Amino acid sequence: MSTTAALGSVLVSPGPADQTPMGELELCVAVRGQRSVAAHQYHQGALRVLRPHYLDDSGQVCYVVVNPGGAYLGADLFLLDVEVGDGADLLLTTQSATKIYRTPGSFAEQRITVRLGEGARLEFLPDQLIAYREASYRQRTHVTVRPSSSLVMAEVITPGWSPDGASFRYEELRLRNEIRVETDGGKQLLALDNLLIRPPEGNVTGLGLMEGFSHLGSLVLVDPRVDQALADDLHRLSADHQGHTGISLTRSIAGTTGLVLRSLSNSTEQLNGLLGACTALLRERWNGQAPLNLRKY
């Protein structure tokens, strides 16, 4: 499946190929006894993780990513490398929103690499991404799963405050997810999901674009249990929440399938409510777990 939303265009200067990262984080999780733990952990610069904690008795480990600098600026590059070993279970979130401020001269960028082993599970649920006036941001996420892996990724994008009170004062948001399934025969592309928003090119709130809304939420699933029945259940669930929601399924590869839910709204709280309800359904149905209550604030 290839999903692309291209909203306008603006030229931005590319970052240098030999750019030094502002922050790097590597985290590898493996099973030890009845729990998942960090088998490898490394950080440098403006990225790190807090001490692990466990929200229930399932053995799932929770790590919180922290950016002490508090924001992304022009030409900043951040690298995240996450590996969840065979049978391991990781919940990865952030301490607070990712804030993109003015980026004169070049865009801020985050590159995320994720690898999931057989029977591995990752819930990647960061706080919202906020793009402020004159901000340009690119995010590239490369995910490799095995046929028995389970992946849940959610994200909310919102325009930040501007002096005139108007939304969409940022220059560009470019988010790209590539998901591949790895088998003994090699890797096959399961989903290529592109989101491109360029407000300077025109009214991005119009029909066929943001449809009059200002906020966007996404949920990406890859799991052998993803099917049309689950898509129907999530569609019915979305009807109880304000906004405009669409759902797409990928083809199946080696017995696993992907799903992308995209929702438009005018409120971070509304989108968090919808995505929280969706993840709660999946946690209870697939793993017998309670809804998340991360209590960050």
N, C-alpha and C positions, 0 to 999 in steps of 0.2 A: 504494500500500500504506500502510496506517496500522497501526502496531504500538504498543500502549500497555501498560505495566505499571504499574498504580496500586496502591500498597501502603499503605493507611491514609491518614489526612489529619490535618493540623495547620494552624492559622492562623499566618501570618507577616505582618508589616507590609510593605507595598510600599515600594520605594525611591522617592525623589523623582524626578519627571520630568526636572528640570533638574540632576540629580546630576552632579558633576564626576568624571570618570574618575580612578581611582587610577593606571591605566596605559593607554597607547595604543600600538599598533604597526600600522604600515602597511608592507606589503611587496609590491612588484610585480616579477615576474620575466619576463624576455624573452630571446630567443635573440640571441646575439652571436657570429658565427662558428660554431664547433663546440660552444659551451658555452652554458648558461643562466646569466644573471647578473641582478643586481638593477638594474632600470631606475629604480625609485623605492624609497626607504627612509626611514621616519620613525618616531621613537619619542619618547615623553614619559612622564615619571613612572616607575612601577615595572615597565616592560616594555621589553625591547630584544632584539636578536639579536647573537650572536657573529659573528665574521668567517666568511665562507662557506668551505666546503671541498668537495672532490670525492672521493668514495669509490672511483671507478673511472674508466674512460675513456669512459663513456657520454655525458658532458656534463651529467648531472644534478647540479644544485647542491644542497647540503645547508646549511640554516640551523638554528641552535639558539636557541630562545626562552628568555630568562632573566628571572626575576623576582628582583631583588636583595633584595626584602623577605622572600622565603622562604615567604610564606603569604598566604592570603586571609582577611580579617576582616569583621566585620559592616558592611554598607552599602558595602563595596568594590565598585567597578565597573571591569571590565577590557574593553577593546575591541581586537579583532584584525581587521584587514582585509587579506586576502590575494588577490592577483590573479596568475594564471599565464597569460601571453599565448600567442598562437597558436604551437604547436610547442614551447613551453618545458616544462621538466621540473624539478620542485621536490620535494625531500624536506624536510619540516618536522617537527622534533621539539622536545623540551624538555630543559633541562639536568638536571632532577630532577623528582620527584613534585610534583603540585599539592596543597597541603595546605590544607584548610579548617578553621580553628579556630572557637572559640565565636563566634557571631554574634548577640549580644543586641540586640534592637530591630529588626533588619532583616537580610535575607539578603545574602550575597555573590553577585555575578553576573558572568558572563563572556558577552560577545556576540561571536560570530565570523561574519564575512562572507567568503565564498569565491566567486571567479569564475574559471572556467576557459575558455580560448579553444579554438578548433578545434585538435585534435591535441595539446592541452595535457595534462600529467600532473601530478597531485599525490599524493604519499604523505604523509599527515598522521598521524604516529605518536608522540603524546605519551607521557610516562611516566604512571604510574597516578595516579588521583585518590583522595585519602585524606580522608575526612570524619571529623572527630573529635567528641568529646562536645559536644552542644548546637550543632552546626553546621547551618546552612541554606544551600543553594547552588542557584543556577539557572544553567543554561548554554543559550544559544540559538544554534544554528548554522544559518545560511542559506547554501545552496550553489546556485549557478547554473552549469550545465555546457552545453556545446554537444554535439551528437550524437556527435562524434568524440572528446570528452574522455575522460580516464581518471582516476578518483578511487578512492583507497584510504584509508579512515580507520579507525583502531583505537583502542580505549580500554578501560582496566581501572579498575573502581571497587572500593574496598576500605574497610571500616570501620577507623578509627584506634584507637589505644590509649585505654583508659579506666581510671580508678582501680580499678574493681572487676573488670577483666579481661573484661567482657562486650562483645560486638559490638553494633552497631546502636544506639549511644548518640547518634547524630546526630538532628536534628529532621526534615530534609527534603533530598532530592536530586531535582531536577527538570531533566532533560536533554531537549531538543527539537531534532531535526534536520528541516529542511525542504529538500528537494532539488528543483530545477526544471530542466527542459530548455528551453533557449532556441533557437528556430529563427527563420527570417525571418518566420514568422507569429505570433511572440510566445512567451510562456513558458507551459509546462504543468507541473503538479505531478506529479512522478514518485514521491516518497516522503515521507510524514510519519511520523516515527519518534519516539515519545514514551516516556520512561522516568520514572516517578514513584515514589519510595520514601519513605514516611512512617512510620518505626518507632513513634512514640508512639501510633499508633492501634491497635496490636495486634502479634501475633507474626508478623513478616514472614518468618520462616523456614519457614512452613507450606506445605502443598500448594497448588499454584496460584500461589504467590508465589516465594520463594527456594528452595523445595524442600529445605530443610535445609542450604543452602549460605550462605556469607557474602560471597563475591566474585563479581563479574559482569564479563564481558568482552564487547565488541561489535566487530564488523568490518562496515563498510559499504563496498560496492563499487558503482561505476557505470561501465560500460564497454560498448561494442558487443559485446565478446566474452563477456559474462556470459550464461550460458544454463543449462539444466537439467543438462547434462553437467558443467559446472563446479561447480554446487551438489552434485552427486553425489560429485565428487572431493573437495570440501571436507568433505562428510559422512563419507566413508571416512577421511579424514585425521584428523578429530576423534575417531574411534573409538580411535586410538592414544594419546589423551590423557585423563587423568582429568577427570571432570566430566560435566555434562549439557548437551548442545548441540542447538540447533535452528536451521534455516536457512529463510529465506523469500525468494521472488523477487517483484519487482514486475512489472507489465505493461511492455511495451516502448513507448517513445515515440521516433519519428523514428529508429528503428534502434538505440537504446541501452536498456539494462536495468539495474535495480538489484538488489542482493542484500544482505540483512542476516543476519549470523550472530550469535547470542547464546549465550553459554556461562556456566554456573554452576559454581563451584568453591569450594574452601576455601583457595586459595593464589594469591597474585599470580604466583609463579613458574610454577605450572601453567598459568595463563591466558596469561602471556607466552610460554610454550613453544608453546601452541596457536596463538596469533595470529602468533607468529614463523614457525611452520611454514607457516601459510596465506600470509603475505606472501612467504615464500621461494618457495613454489610459483608464485605470481603473477609475481614478479620474474623467475624463470627462464623460465617459459612465455611470458610476454608480451614480455619485454625482454632475455632472455639474460643477466641479471645474477645475481651471487652473492647469497646471503643477507646480510642486514644485520649488521654488527658495528660498532656505534657507539662502543663502548669509552668510556662516560661515567664509569666509576668507577675 
